[in-house]
């Protein structure tokens, strides 16, 4: 398990990956309240988790695999919704973003409206306690949400198990799950999702060298529901 944050783009986000005690709805409310204010005043859409390359990496995979433009896509923990906008620009027509922070959904709604898209669905949802309608997706995407849940100071193990159960319900049979993590290695993620999922592909991510050893700053995997 990794506990470092290498990207400078994280500097303006709460230190949830370094300090688990900062997890919680109040912490995220404060983050998105600031980002919402910045968008209203300056038109700044805010941070992209793991940088723009993280979005490009996932989109490349979807294009390579000829995922149809009408495939249902769920962005788990959508934040400011920028990834949804990029998918919509490419022509994807059945995309949904969820976040348990209402201010995040408010922010993403305003960004999406500014970009001129009206067919993107947004919902305030706690993925650990999802509504019954959150099901049947062809693609589920996670960039950092599982990381945050994994570092919860209260009941992290149980929450991870619940996450996997929720993911199984959200995905249709043989649906794909694309996860980007800066806290978990490939081996650890394979262990976490072994019940109900099989690995399809590891996506290339940036490497670094420290103390004579090389590694990846993030892990990006594609799973398929069994």
Buried (B, 14 or more C-beta within 10 A) or exposed (E): EBEEBBBEBBEEBBBBBEEBEBBBEEBBBEBBBEBBEBBEEEEEBBBBBBBEBBBEBBBEBBEEEEBEEEBBBBBBBBBBBBBBBBBBEEEBBBBBBBBBBEBBBBBBBBBBEEBEBEEBEBBBBEBBEBEEEBBEBBBBBBBBBBBBBBBBEEEBEEBBBBBBBBBBEBBBEEBBBBBBBBBBBBEBBBEBBEEBBEBBBBBEBBEEEEEEEEEBBBBBBBBBBE
